[in-house]
Every structure is written in C-alpha cells, then in structure tokens.
Amino acid sequence: MTELRVAVVGAGGRMGRMLVRAVAEERGCSLVGAVDRPESGTVGQDAGLLAGTPELGLAVTADPEVAFARAEAILDFTAPAATVAYARLTAERGLIHVVGTTGLGPGELAALREASARARVVQSGNMSLGVNLLAALVRKAAAALGPEWDIEIVEMHHRHKVDAPSGTALLLGEAAAAGREVALHERSVRGRDGHTGARRAGDIGFASLRGGTVIGEHAVVFAGAGERIELGHRAEDRALFARGAVAAALWARDRSPGLYGMADVLGLADV
Ligand code: NAD
C-alpha cells in the first residue's frame, strides 16, 4: 500500500511536534503539510527541525488550504475552536481527521458528528492503549460493584494544561457511567468547595491537580464500606499519544465516513 499522506495542525505545539516526529518515524506514512497560527512563532520554520528530527524540507504554514492540498489525513491536537474549523475543511474534502484536542463542549462535539457524515473522524481524549484498556476495566468494575460504591476520579497534569477535568478523566467518567447505565452529565460532580453537604449516592466525582511537568496521571477510586479499589494509569512519554494518533489515521484509511473512538481502533469496543 502507498504511504498515507498526513498533515499535522498545531505543528509547533507540544503534541504537534510529537506528531511530526511520529509521522516521520512511521514507515506507512509521510508528512505533506504542517500548520500553526502566526502567533505561534513557528510559521516558516522547518517542521522536522522544530520536532527534533532531521530537516524535512517542509515549512510550517499558517494556511490550511496549502497544507491540506495533498493530504489524506489530518492529525489535530490544537484547541476546540480550531478543531471545529478544521472539521469543516476535512468534511469538504472527505479526509481522515484524527482529533486529540480536549475540552470539546457539546456544540463542538456536534460539529464533529456533523463532519463525520463525510469525513472519517477518530476522536479520543486519550490515544494510548493503556488508558483505553483502563476505560474498559472501569466500565466492567462499575457494572460489577453497583451504586453503593462511590466513584471518584483524580487526575494530575503539567502546569500549562488549560482545561479541567482532563479529557482522559472525562473518558474514564463516561466509562464508569456506562457501566452503571447512567448519564455522566446527570451524575458528575466537578470539584468541591465550602459546605457541600454529604456525598450523594451514585455521583461520580472529579478532582484535578495541576503542576510541574506531569504528562498525565489518572486514578479511578471505587470506595466501598471498609475497602477501596484503585485503577490507574501513568503516561511517561507524550510520544505514546502521537503514535496512537498515527495508528488511528492508518486504521481509518479503510473505513467509511463516521465518528470513531480509540476503542474501535484498538479493537476494545467489545471488551
Ligand atoms: P500546546 O498549546 O502546546 O499546542 C497547541 C498548538 O495548537 C499550538 O502550537 C497552537 O499555536 C496551535 N493552535 C491553536 N489554534 C490553532 C489554529 N487555529 N490553527 C493552527 N494551530 C493552532 O498544547 P498541547 O499540550 O500540544 O495540547 C494540545 C491539545 O491536545 C490539548 O487539547 C490537550 O489537552 C490535547 N492532548 C490530547 C491527548 C490525547 O491523547 N488525546 C494527549 C495530550 C494532549
């Protein structure tokens, strides 16, 4: 099969640089475009040199039309408004759109769903095998343990992260809610402060810690009467998410337009 032609948006960002490197290192694909905002200070620079690989002869551009001209797949770890704008372009062109951007609200998720009528969209708050397997285990544990077990999700990330709870914490919350057959938005409690009253049975709580250089740590705590179970994951290298995104793009090549998750890519949907 010919190499998958990939463009990276947000190519100057922490994840963008990882994505450029992952594409350069993966034999099944080649980088044909790199985009970032003029404010990023990276436009005009060689995408490879920025990412710490040998020079690729491909400059970062501020114009997605230029970067997408030859692309079959877009890797997008940027910001919610940018992701919605790119979804319009990927739908128009029937491209693969791998979305790692977190902090997407209901309107932004609806825009991705709309785009998926024509684009192959793979969206996940976490592209790692470990976290997606953890989500499957959390769903099973929540179903097995019943509502008398309190569920709390604790996450920690580096000081630059702008959204909370993390996309991964929400993904794990959705898994717990699915196991209990409830809607997360009706049961979730985001942080506590002051006189909160006693904990409501059946709630799913979230706590977010921010600091230092932590790449991503998550623990799902099931607290019962006199005992506690903790299921957790620690990301040790951002390259993990980038490799997952590249694997998602390659997987999506043979699919029909639609909205997919990493559980589909990793074959965990029925676990
Ligand atoms: P970052 O701030 O380092 O990088 C974001 C990049 O996007 C910047 O270079 C910025 O200039 C660029 N950008 C923003 N708007 C743009 C636009 N309109 N057009 C082009 N580029 C634009 O942030 P980061 O740490 O790389 O994280 C990016 C996103 O990825 C966040 O939402 C983060 O939570 C998410 N993330 C997801 C996973 C996952 O596995 N799903 C893993 C890590 C991070």
py3Dmol code that shows the C-alpha trace and the ligand (Angstrom):
import py3Dmol

protein = """\
ATOM      1  CA  MET A   1       0.000   0.000   0.000  1.00  0.00           C
ATOM      2  CA  THR A   2       1.209   3.532  -0.708  1.00  0.00           C
ATOM      3  CA  GLU A   3       2.211   5.782   2.177  1.00  0.00           C
ATOM      4  CA  LEU A   4      -0.598   7.691   3.866  1.00  0.00           C
ATOM      5  CA  ARG A   5      -0.152  11.429   3.215  1.00  0.00           C
ATOM      6  CA  VAL A   6      -0.532  13.244   6.538  1.00  0.00           C
ATOM      7  CA  ALA A   7      -0.764  16.903   7.609  1.00  0.00           C
ATOM      8  CA  VAL A   8      -0.266  17.985  11.231  1.00  0.00           C
ATOM      9  CA  VAL A   9      -2.126  21.035  12.565  1.00  0.00           C
ATOM     10  CA  GLY A  10      -0.775  22.819  15.633  1.00  0.00           C
ATOM     11  CA  ALA A  11       2.601  21.545  14.404  1.00  0.00           C
ATOM     12  CA  GLY A  12       4.539  23.906  16.694  1.00  0.00           C
ATOM     13  CA  GLY A  13       2.764  22.773  19.889  1.00  0.00           C
ATOM     14  CA  ARG A  14       3.939  20.220  22.467  1.00  0.00           C
ATOM     15  CA  MET A  15       1.842  17.448  20.882  1.00  0.00           C
ATOM     16  CA  GLY A  16       2.225  18.817  17.337  1.00  0.00           C
ATOM     17  CA  ARG A  17       5.998  18.320  17.453  1.00  0.00           C
ATOM     18  CA  MET A  18       5.492  14.777  18.753  1.00  0.00           C
ATOM     19  CA  LEU A  19       3.070  14.111  15.907  1.00  0.00           C
ATOM     20  CA  VAL A  20       5.532  15.359  13.276  1.00  0.00           C
ATOM     21  CA  ARG A  21       8.194  13.066  14.729  1.00  0.00           C
ATOM     22  CA  ALA A  22       5.818  10.084  14.888  1.00  0.00           C
ATOM     23  CA  VAL A  23       4.810  10.566  11.237  1.00  0.00           C
ATOM     24  CA  ALA A  24       8.468  10.888  10.193  1.00  0.00           C
ATOM     25  CA  GLU A  25       9.332   7.668  12.048  1.00  0.00           C
ATOM     26  CA  GLU A  26       6.358   5.605  10.780  1.00  0.00           C
ATOM     27  CA  ARG A  27       7.102   3.858   7.510  1.00  0.00           C
ATOM     28  CA  GLY A  28       3.427   3.731   6.458  1.00  0.00           C
ATOM     29  CA  CYS A  29       3.035   7.495   6.202  1.00  0.00           C
ATOM     30  CA  SER A  30       4.683  10.691   5.061  1.00  0.00           C
ATOM     31  CA  LEU A  31       4.280  14.308   6.137  1.00  0.00           C
ATOM     32  CA  VAL A  32       2.847  16.559   3.414  1.00  0.00           C
ATOM     33  CA  GLY A  33       1.696  19.559   5.467  1.00  0.00           C
ATOM     34  CA  ALA A  34       2.228  21.359   8.773  1.00  0.00           C
ATOM     35  CA  VAL A  35       0.060  24.215  10.047  1.00  0.00           C
ATOM     36  CA  ASP A  36       0.167  26.580  13.005  1.00  0.00           C
ATOM     37  CA  ARG A  37      -1.055  30.057  13.893  1.00  0.00           C
ATOM     38  CA  PRO A  38       1.103  33.075  13.063  1.00  0.00           C
ATOM     39  CA  GLU A  39       1.150  33.879  16.828  1.00  0.00           C
ATOM     40  CA  SER A  40       2.904  30.557  17.499  1.00  0.00           C
ATOM     41  CA  GLY A  41       6.158  31.982  16.084  1.00  0.00           C
ATOM     42  CA  THR A  42       6.748  28.713  14.192  1.00  0.00           C
ATOM     43  CA  VAL A  43       5.407  29.632  10.732  1.00  0.00           C
ATOM     44  CA  GLY A  44       8.130  29.395   8.073  1.00  0.00           C
ATOM     45  CA  GLN A  45      10.296  27.048  10.151  1.00  0.00           C
ATOM     46  CA  ASP A  46      11.081  23.510   9.003  1.00  0.00           C
ATOM     47  CA  ALA A  47       8.564  21.143  10.671  1.00  0.00           C
ATOM     48  CA  GLY A  48      11.220  18.432  11.133  1.00  0.00           C
ATOM     49  CA  LEU A  49      13.820  20.681  12.741  1.00  0.00           C
ATOM     50  CA  LEU A  50      11.134  22.027  15.107  1.00  0.00           C
ATOM     51  CA  ALA A  51      10.278  18.457  16.091  1.00  0.00           C
ATOM     52  CA  GLY A  52      13.895  17.448  16.627  1.00  0.00           C
ATOM     53  CA  THR A  53      14.159  15.219  13.526  1.00  0.00           C
ATOM     54  CA  PRO A  54      16.430  15.799  10.521  1.00  0.00           C
ATOM     55  CA  GLU A  55      15.263  18.591   8.190  1.00  0.00           C
ATOM     56  CA  LEU A  56      12.137  17.515   6.266  1.00  0.00           C
ATOM     57  CA  GLY A  57      12.128  20.356   3.715  1.00  0.00           C
ATOM     58  CA  LEU A  58       8.560  21.205   4.755  1.00  0.00           C
ATOM     59  CA  ALA A  59       7.869  24.627   6.264  1.00  0.00           C
ATOM     60  CA  VAL A  60       5.087  25.259   8.780  1.00  0.00           C
ATOM     61  CA  THR A  61       2.380  27.362   7.101  1.00  0.00           C
ATOM     62  CA  ALA A  62      -0.485  29.423   8.514  1.00  0.00           C
ATOM     63  CA  ASP A  63      -2.677  28.424   5.555  1.00  0.00           C
ATOM     64  CA  PRO A  64      -4.511  25.102   5.987  1.00  0.00           C
ATOM     65  CA  GLU A  65      -5.565  25.152   2.312  1.00  0.00           C
ATOM     66  CA  VAL A  66      -1.883  24.859   1.367  1.00  0.00           C
ATOM     67  CA  ALA A  67      -1.131  22.192   3.984  1.00  0.00           C
ATOM     68  CA  PHE A  68      -4.216  20.104   3.147  1.00  0.00           C
ATOM     69  CA  ALA A  69      -3.769  20.247  -0.654  1.00  0.00           C
ATOM     70  CA  ARG A  70      -2.144  16.785  -0.875  1.00  0.00           C
ATOM     71  CA  ALA A  71      -3.226  15.338   2.493  1.00  0.00           C
ATOM     72  CA  GLU A  72      -5.371  12.266   3.084  1.00  0.00           C
ATOM     73  CA  ALA A  73      -5.291  12.565   6.883  1.00  0.00           C
ATOM     74  CA  ILE A  74      -5.111  15.438   9.394  1.00  0.00           C
ATOM     75  CA  LEU A  75      -3.711  14.973  12.905  1.00  0.00           C
ATOM     76  CA  ASP A  76      -5.217  17.642  15.157  1.00  0.00           C
ATOM     77  CA  PHE A  77      -4.185  18.288  18.779  1.00  0.00           C
ATOM     78  CA  THR A  78      -4.958  22.013  18.968  1.00  0.00           C
ATOM     79  CA  ALA A  79      -7.865  23.874  20.603  1.00  0.00           C
ATOM     80  CA  PRO A  80     -11.662  23.376  20.386  1.00  0.00           C
ATOM     81  CA  ALA A  81     -12.426  26.350  18.074  1.00  0.00           C
ATOM     82  CA  ALA A  82      -9.584  25.352  15.739  1.00  0.00           C
ATOM     83  CA  THR A  83     -10.748  21.734  15.641  1.00  0.00           C
ATOM     84  CA  VAL A  84     -14.261  22.808  14.604  1.00  0.00           C
ATOM     85  CA  ALA A  85     -12.824  24.978  11.807  1.00  0.00           C
ATOM     86  CA  TYR A  86     -10.646  22.071  10.584  1.00  0.00           C
ATOM     87  CA  ALA A  87     -13.659  19.712  10.735  1.00  0.00           C
ATOM     88  CA  ARG A  88     -15.353  21.844   8.063  1.00  0.00           C
ATOM     89  CA  LEU A  89     -12.313  21.510   5.791  1.00  0.00           C
ATOM     90  CA  THR A  90     -11.869  17.763   6.356  1.00  0.00           C
ATOM     91  CA  ALA A  91     -15.589  17.165   5.658  1.00  0.00           C
ATOM     92  CA  GLU A  92     -15.437  19.203   2.429  1.00  0.00           C
ATOM     93  CA  ARG A  93     -12.504  17.075   1.271  1.00  0.00           C
ATOM     94  CA  GLY A  94     -13.648  13.703   2.722  1.00  0.00           C
ATOM     95  CA  LEU A  95     -10.396  13.360   4.705  1.00  0.00           C
ATOM     96  CA  ILE A  96      -9.403  11.381   7.787  1.00  0.00           C
ATOM     97  CA  HIS A  97      -9.493  13.711  10.835  1.00  0.00           C
ATOM     98  CA  VAL A  98      -7.809  12.395  13.997  1.00  0.00           C
ATOM     99  CA  VAL A  99      -8.873  14.655  16.879  1.00  0.00           C
ATOM    100  CA  GLY A 100      -6.901  14.592  20.125  1.00  0.00           C
ATOM    101  CA  THR A 101      -7.963  18.110  21.188  1.00  0.00           C
ATOM    102  CA  THR A 102      -9.642  18.052  24.604  1.00  0.00           C
ATOM    103  CA  GLY A 103     -12.092  20.427  26.296  1.00  0.00           C
ATOM    104  CA  LEU A 104     -14.637  19.991  23.458  1.00  0.00           C
ATOM    105  CA  GLY A 105     -18.128  21.119  24.544  1.00  0.00           C
ATOM    106  CA  PRO A 106     -21.459  19.685  23.324  1.00  0.00           C
ATOM    107  CA  GLY A 107     -21.624  22.131  20.376  1.00  0.00           C
ATOM    108  CA  GLU A 108     -18.104  21.242  19.257  1.00  0.00           C
ATOM    109  CA  LEU A 109     -18.797  17.516  19.544  1.00  0.00           C
ATOM    110  CA  ALA A 110     -21.990  18.050  17.493  1.00  0.00           C
ATOM    111  CA  ALA A 111     -19.894  19.791  14.806  1.00  0.00           C
ATOM    112  CA  LEU A 112     -17.558  16.763  14.662  1.00  0.00           C
ATOM    113  CA  ARG A 113     -20.557  14.453  14.383  1.00  0.00           C
ATOM    114  CA  GLU A 114     -21.882  16.551  11.503  1.00  0.00           C
ATOM    115  CA  ALA A 115     -18.482  16.480   9.772  1.00  0.00           C
ATOM    116  CA  SER A 116     -18.364  12.695  10.152  1.00  0.00           C
ATOM    117  CA  ALA A 117     -21.130  12.354   7.555  1.00  0.00           C
ATOM    118  CA  ARG A 118     -18.329  12.944   5.016  1.00  0.00           C
ATOM    119  CA  ALA A 119     -15.061  12.667   6.937  1.00  0.00           C
ATOM    120  CA  ARG A 120     -13.595   9.706   8.813  1.00  0.00           C
ATOM    121  CA  VAL A 121     -13.245  11.212  12.278  1.00  0.00           C
ATOM    122  CA  VAL A 122     -11.393   9.422  15.086  1.00  0.00           C
ATOM    123  CA  GLN A 123     -11.815  11.397  18.317  1.00  0.00           C
ATOM    124  CA  SER A 124     -10.475  10.496  21.736  1.00  0.00           C
ATOM    125  CA  GLY A 125      -9.428  12.368  24.866  1.00  0.00           C
ATOM    126  CA  ASN A 126      -6.602   9.859  25.141  1.00  0.00           C
ATOM    127  CA  MET A 127      -4.928   7.986  22.300  1.00  0.00           C
ATOM    128  CA  SER A 128      -2.998   5.460  24.412  1.00  0.00           C
ATOM    129  CA  LEU A 129      -3.676   1.723  24.528  1.00  0.00           C
ATOM    130  CA  GLY A 130      -3.277   1.731  28.320  1.00  0.00           C
ATOM    131  CA  VAL A 131      -5.948   4.336  29.018  1.00  0.00           C
ATOM    132  CA  ASN A 132      -8.427   2.820  26.596  1.00  0.00           C
ATOM    133  CA  LEU A 133      -7.925  -0.582  28.199  1.00  0.00           C
ATOM    134  CA  LEU A 134      -8.306   1.093  31.605  1.00  0.00           C
ATOM    135  CA  ALA A 135     -11.647   2.568  30.445  1.00  0.00           C
ATOM    136  CA  ALA A 136     -12.883  -0.917  29.546  1.00  0.00           C
ATOM    137  CA  LEU A 137     -11.845  -2.189  33.011  1.00  0.00           C
ATOM    138  CA  VAL A 138     -13.541   0.786  34.715  1.00  0.00           C
ATOM    139  CA  ARG A 139     -16.783   0.097  32.834  1.00  0.00           C
ATOM    140  CA  LYS A 140     -16.701  -3.534  33.990  1.00  0.00           C
ATOM    141  CA  ALA A 141     -15.829  -2.648  37.592  1.00  0.00           C
ATOM    142  CA  ALA A 142     -18.611  -0.018  37.769  1.00  0.00           C
ATOM    143  CA  ALA A 143     -21.134  -2.549  36.471  1.00  0.00           C
ATOM    144  CA  ALA A 144     -19.962  -5.263  38.864  1.00  0.00           C
ATOM    145  CA  LEU A 145     -19.732  -3.138  42.013  1.00  0.00           C
ATOM    146  CA  GLY A 146     -23.093  -1.367  41.997  1.00  0.00           C
ATOM    147  CA  PRO A 147     -24.083   2.125  43.163  1.00  0.00           C
ATOM    148  CA  GLU A 148     -23.190   1.660  46.857  1.00  0.00           C
ATOM    149  CA  TRP A 149     -19.532   2.011  45.788  1.00  0.00           C
ATOM    150  CA  ASP A 150     -18.585   5.688  45.441  1.00  0.00           C
ATOM    151  CA  ILE A 151     -16.580   6.541  42.305  1.00  0.00           C
ATOM    152  CA  GLU A 152     -14.022   9.370  42.348  1.00  0.00           C
ATOM    153  CA  ILE A 153     -11.636  10.237  39.510  1.00  0.00           C
ATOM    154  CA  VAL A 154      -8.397  12.036  40.330  1.00  0.00           C
ATOM    155  CA  GLU A 155      -6.061  13.417  37.653  1.00  0.00           C
ATOM    156  CA  MET A 156      -2.824  15.391  37.581  1.00  0.00           C
ATOM    157  CA  HIS A 157      -1.225  17.250  34.659  1.00  0.00           C
ATOM    158  CA  HIS A 158       1.544  19.773  33.975  1.00  0.00           C
ATOM    159  CA  ARG A 159       1.112  23.458  34.806  1.00  0.00           C
ATOM    160  CA  HIS A 160       0.383  24.530  31.192  1.00  0.00           C
ATOM    161  CA  LYS A 161      -2.792  22.491  30.743  1.00  0.00           C
ATOM    162  CA  VAL A 162      -5.773  24.795  30.089  1.00  0.00           C
ATOM    163  CA  ASP A 163      -8.833  22.553  30.543  1.00  0.00           C
ATOM    164  CA  ALA A 164     -10.156  20.607  33.536  1.00  0.00           C
ATOM    165  CA  PRO A 165     -11.104  17.877  34.180  1.00  0.00           C
ATOM    166  CA  SER A 166      -8.793  16.334  31.597  1.00  0.00           C
ATOM    167  CA  GLY A 167     -10.246  14.696  28.502  1.00  0.00           C
ATOM    168  CA  THR A 168      -8.995  11.388  29.877  1.00  0.00           C
ATOM    169  CA  ALA A 169     -10.752  11.893  33.233  1.00  0.00           C
ATOM    170  CA  LEU A 170     -13.989  12.550  31.326  1.00  0.00           C
ATOM    171  CA  LEU A 171     -13.404   9.482  29.142  1.00  0.00           C
ATOM    172  CA  LEU A 172     -12.983   7.393  32.317  1.00  0.00           C
ATOM    173  CA  GLY A 173     -16.081   9.057  33.828  1.00  0.00           C
ATOM    174  CA  GLU A 174     -18.079   8.135  30.728  1.00  0.00           C
ATOM    175  CA  ALA A 175     -16.849   4.547  31.081  1.00  0.00           C
ATOM    176  CA  ALA A 176     -17.944   4.425  34.743  1.00  0.00           C
ATOM    177  CA  ALA A 177     -21.326   5.937  33.850  1.00  0.00           C
ATOM    178  CA  ALA A 178     -21.776   3.426  31.016  1.00  0.00           C
ATOM    179  CA  GLY A 179     -21.029   0.566  33.444  1.00  0.00           C
ATOM    180  CA  ARG A 180     -23.730   1.908  35.761  1.00  0.00           C
ATOM    181  CA  GLU A 181     -26.094   2.680  32.905  1.00  0.00           C
ATOM    182  CA  VAL A 182     -26.470   6.343  33.900  1.00  0.00           C
ATOM    183  CA  ALA A 183     -25.775   9.610  32.031  1.00  0.00           C
ATOM    184  CA  LEU A 184     -22.497  11.176  33.190  1.00  0.00           C
ATOM    185  CA  HIS A 185     -23.825  14.762  32.900  1.00  0.00           C
ATOM    186  CA  GLU A 186     -26.567  13.951  35.436  1.00  0.00           C
ATOM    187  CA  ARG A 187     -24.199  12.357  37.964  1.00  0.00           C
ATOM    188  CA  SER A 188     -20.892  14.202  37.687  1.00  0.00           C
ATOM    189  CA  VAL A 189     -19.560  16.447  40.471  1.00  0.00           C
ATOM    190  CA  ARG A 190     -16.677  18.706  39.362  1.00  0.00           C
ATOM    191  CA  GLY A 191     -14.609  19.703  42.393  1.00  0.00           C
ATOM    192  CA  ARG A 192     -15.909  20.538  45.858  1.00  0.00           C
ATOM    193  CA  ASP A 193     -15.570  23.694  47.940  1.00  0.00           C
ATOM    194  CA  GLY A 194     -17.179  25.012  51.133  1.00  0.00           C
ATOM    195  CA  HIS A 195     -20.222  23.427  52.781  1.00  0.00           C
ATOM    196  CA  THR A 196     -21.069  20.874  50.122  1.00  0.00           C
ATOM    197  CA  GLY A 197     -23.297  18.604  52.206  1.00  0.00           C
ATOM    198  CA  ALA A 198     -22.839  14.846  52.276  1.00  0.00           C
ATOM    199  CA  ARG A 199     -21.918  12.965  49.133  1.00  0.00           C
ATOM    200  CA  ARG A 200     -24.938  11.943  47.040  1.00  0.00           C
ATOM    201  CA  ALA A 201     -25.093   8.204  46.383  1.00  0.00           C
ATOM    202  CA  GLY A 202     -24.381   7.400  42.738  1.00  0.00           C
ATOM    203  CA  ASP A 203     -22.410  10.583  41.984  1.00  0.00           C
ATOM    204  CA  ILE A 204     -19.147  10.362  40.014  1.00  0.00           C
ATOM    205  CA  GLY A 205     -16.663  12.889  41.415  1.00  0.00           C
ATOM    206  CA  PHE A 206     -13.738  14.592  39.674  1.00  0.00           C
ATOM    207  CA  ALA A 207     -10.648  16.248  41.173  1.00  0.00           C
ATOM    208  CA  SER A 208      -7.928  17.967  39.092  1.00  0.00           C
ATOM    209  CA  LEU A 209      -4.375  18.711  40.206  1.00  0.00           C
ATOM    210  CA  ARG A 210      -2.048  20.925  38.132  1.00  0.00           C
ATOM    211  CA  GLY A 211       1.688  21.402  38.463  1.00  0.00           C
ATOM    212  CA  GLY A 212       5.196  20.854  37.183  1.00  0.00           C
ATOM    213  CA  THR A 213       5.801  18.713  34.140  1.00  0.00           C
ATOM    214  CA  VAL A 214       3.431  15.783  34.785  1.00  0.00           C
ATOM    215  CA  ILE A 215       2.406  14.322  31.404  1.00  0.00           C
ATOM    216  CA  GLY A 216      -0.798  12.709  32.716  1.00  0.00           C
ATOM    217  CA  GLU A 217      -1.809  10.615  35.710  1.00  0.00           C
ATOM    218  CA  HIS A 218      -5.275   9.220  36.400  1.00  0.00           C
ATOM    219  CA  ALA A 219      -6.757   7.159  39.187  1.00  0.00           C
ATOM    220  CA  VAL A 220     -10.324   5.865  39.393  1.00  0.00           C
ATOM    221  CA  VAL A 221     -11.188   5.147  43.015  1.00  0.00           C
ATOM    222  CA  PHE A 222     -14.057   2.821  43.931  1.00  0.00           C
ATOM    223  CA  ALA A 223     -14.701   3.446  47.648  1.00  0.00           C
ATOM    224  CA  GLY A 224     -16.903   0.918  49.412  1.00  0.00           C
ATOM    225  CA  ALA A 225     -17.723   0.191  53.060  1.00  0.00           C
ATOM    226  CA  GLY A 226     -14.370  -0.630  54.654  1.00  0.00           C
ATOM    227  CA  GLU A 227     -12.423  -1.176  51.418  1.00  0.00           C
ATOM    228  CA  ARG A 228     -11.222   0.674  48.327  1.00  0.00           C
ATOM    229  CA  ILE A 229     -10.177  -0.324  44.818  1.00  0.00           C
ATOM    230  CA  GLU A 230      -7.987   1.950  42.679  1.00  0.00           C
ATOM    231  CA  LEU A 231      -7.434   1.539  38.948  1.00  0.00           C
ATOM    232  CA  GLY A 232      -4.884   3.881  37.435  1.00  0.00           C
ATOM    233  CA  HIS A 233      -2.619   4.902  34.569  1.00  0.00           C
ATOM    234  CA  ARG A 234       0.551   6.985  34.317  1.00  0.00           C
ATOM    235  CA  ALA A 235       1.714   8.369  30.995  1.00  0.00           C
ATOM    236  CA  GLU A 236       5.513   8.563  30.917  1.00  0.00           C
ATOM    237  CA  ASP A 237       6.074   9.916  27.405  1.00  0.00           C
ATOM    238  CA  ARG A 238       3.931  12.134  25.126  1.00  0.00           C
ATOM    239  CA  ALA A 239       5.163  10.117  22.138  1.00  0.00           C
ATOM    240  CA  LEU A 240       2.673   7.478  23.257  1.00  0.00           C
ATOM    241  CA  PHE A 241      -0.293   9.695  22.259  1.00  0.00           C
ATOM    242  CA  ALA A 242       1.335  10.641  18.973  1.00  0.00           C
ATOM    243  CA  ARG A 243       1.943   7.002  17.999  1.00  0.00           C
ATOM    244  CA  GLY A 244      -1.710   6.275  18.887  1.00  0.00           C
ATOM    245  CA  ALA A 245      -2.864   9.129  16.626  1.00  0.00           C
ATOM    246  CA  VAL A 246      -0.783   7.838  13.717  1.00  0.00           C
ATOM    247  CA  ALA A 247      -2.163   4.314  14.265  1.00  0.00           C
ATOM    248  CA  ALA A 248      -5.695   5.790  14.246  1.00  0.00           C
ATOM    249  CA  ALA A 249      -5.080   7.535  10.901  1.00  0.00           C
ATOM    250  CA  LEU A 250      -3.747   4.335   9.316  1.00  0.00           C
ATOM    251  CA  TRP A 251      -6.704   2.350  10.701  1.00  0.00           C
ATOM    252  CA  ALA A 252      -9.226   4.885   9.353  1.00  0.00           C
ATOM    253  CA  ARG A 253      -7.879   4.547   5.818  1.00  0.00           C
ATOM    254  CA  ASP A 254     -10.072   1.509   5.113  1.00  0.00           C
ATOM    255  CA  ARG A 255     -13.196   2.809   6.886  1.00  0.00           C
ATOM    256  CA  SER A 256     -16.323   4.574   5.712  1.00  0.00           C
ATOM    257  CA  PRO A 257     -17.097   8.126   6.859  1.00  0.00           C
ATOM    258  CA  GLY A 258     -18.199   8.131  10.503  1.00  0.00           C
ATOM    259  CA  LEU A 259     -17.266   9.079  14.050  1.00  0.00           C
ATOM    260  CA  TYR A 260     -14.962   6.555  15.715  1.00  0.00           C
ATOM    261  CA  GLY A 261     -13.076   6.275  19.018  1.00  0.00           C
ATOM    262  CA  MET A 262      -9.776   4.702  20.040  1.00  0.00           C
ATOM    263  CA  ALA A 263     -11.651   1.681  21.406  1.00  0.00           C
ATOM    264  CA  ASP A 264     -12.625   0.973  17.762  1.00  0.00           C
ATOM    265  CA  VAL A 265      -9.039   1.427  16.563  1.00  0.00           C
ATOM    266  CA  LEU A 266      -7.624  -0.816  19.294  1.00  0.00           C
ATOM    267  CA  GLY A 267     -10.349  -3.466  18.998  1.00  0.00           C
ATOM    268  CA  LEU A 268     -11.510  -2.822  22.565  1.00  0.00           C
ATOM    269  CA  ALA A 269     -15.096  -1.779  21.764  1.00  0.00           C
ATOM    270  CA  ASP A 270     -16.479  -5.183  22.860  1.00  0.00           C
ATOM    271  CA  VAL A 271     -14.139  -5.819  25.818  1.00  0.00           C
TER     272      VAL A 271
END
"""
ligand_1 = """\
44
NAD
P 0.063 23.354 23.007
O -0.531 24.647 23.489
O 1.499 23.073 23.253
O -0.160 23.214 21.421
C -1.338 23.603 20.747
C -0.909 24.096 19.381
O -2.073 24.335 18.596
C -0.115 25.423 19.448
O 1.044 25.325 18.628
C -1.116 26.424 18.896
O -0.486 27.528 18.250
C -1.869 25.538 17.927
N -3.150 26.106 17.503
C -4.136 26.627 18.267
N -5.108 27.095 17.491
C -4.722 26.859 16.199
C -5.287 27.099 14.932
N -6.457 27.728 14.795
N -4.615 26.684 13.811
C -3.428 26.068 13.919
N -2.834 25.819 15.101
C -3.482 26.205 16.208
O -0.868 22.222 23.627
P -0.575 20.648 23.714
O -0.047 20.308 25.067
O 0.168 20.206 22.497
O -2.062 20.090 23.684
C -2.904 20.318 22.572
C -4.245 19.602 22.801
O -4.032 18.182 22.797
C -4.889 19.924 24.166
O -6.296 19.991 23.980
C -4.504 18.718 25.020
O -5.373 18.502 26.094
C -4.621 17.624 23.979
N -3.937 16.350 24.294
C -4.604 15.218 23.940
C -4.031 13.976 24.135
C -4.769 12.746 23.655
O -4.220 11.634 23.725
N -5.999 12.901 23.140
C -2.751 13.878 24.701
C -2.074 15.054 25.040
C -2.674 16.300 24.821
"""
view = py3Dmol.view(width=600, height=400)
view.addModel(protein, "pdb")
view.setStyle({"model": 0}, {"cartoon": {"style": "trace"}})
view.addModel(ligand_1, "xyz")
view.setStyle({"model": 1}, {"stick": {}})
view.zoomTo()
view.show()
